[in-house]
Amino acid sequence: MKATFILPIIAISFTACNNTTPNQSENTTVTPEVTQDTPMVGDDRDEHGCIGSAGFTWSALRGECIQVFEVGTRLNPVEEKEEVAVISAFVVTKDGDNSQVELFITTEETNPLLKQEKDGTYKNGKYVYNPKTQELSIDGKVAYKGEKNKM
């Protein structure tokens, strides 16, 4: 019976003695080395002063940095492929000015401005946005729809 109690006590003693953590004095402070190659968080301003890491991007229509997911209308692809990330497009309007909208879509290097037509749609080249149905057509085919219009 004594052997049953002694064996676990010896095992615990050996593990307690196997502490390999080095001792540090209380006055020791560790300062991480910052090099010029290490960007600071929030230090990624673009030419307009927008902080991309915080989700801000420049809106030519509004003339300010915006978060498109906060102020824009989200349009999701009509054809979603399995196991492929969904990349939405966004349409941004300017308060008090319905003459044009700005399209944020990953297929363009710059965000195209779509001008309002007499029928209420917005057009620019291959893009047509219908705000009533929240549909974005590319080359005459509906490619993106607003959330409430998804089937």
Stockholm file with secondary structure:
# STOCKHOLM 1.0

chainA/1-151         MKATFILPIIAISFTACNNTTPNQSENTTVTPEVTQDTPMVGDDRDEHGCIGSAGFTWSALRGECIQVFEVGTRLNPVEEKEEVAVISAFVVTKDGDNSQVELFITTEETNPLLKQEKDGTYKNGKYVYNPKTQELSIDGKVAYKGEKNKM
#=GR chainA/1-151 SS CHHHHHHHHHHHHHHHHCCCCCCCCTTCCCCCCCCTTSCCTTCCBCTTCCBGGGTCEEETTTTEEECHHHHSEEEEESSCCTTSCCCCEEEEEETTEEEEEEEECTTCSSCCEEEECTTSCEEETTEEEETTTTEEEETTEEEEEEGGGCC
#=GC SS_cons         CHHHHHHHHHHHHHHHHCCCCCCCCTTCCCCCCCCTTSCCTTCCBCTTCCBGGGTCEEETTTTEEECHHHHSEEEEESSCCTTSCCCCEEEEEETTEEEEEEEECTTCSSCCEEEECTTSCEEETTEEEETTTTEEEETTEEEEEEGGGCC
//
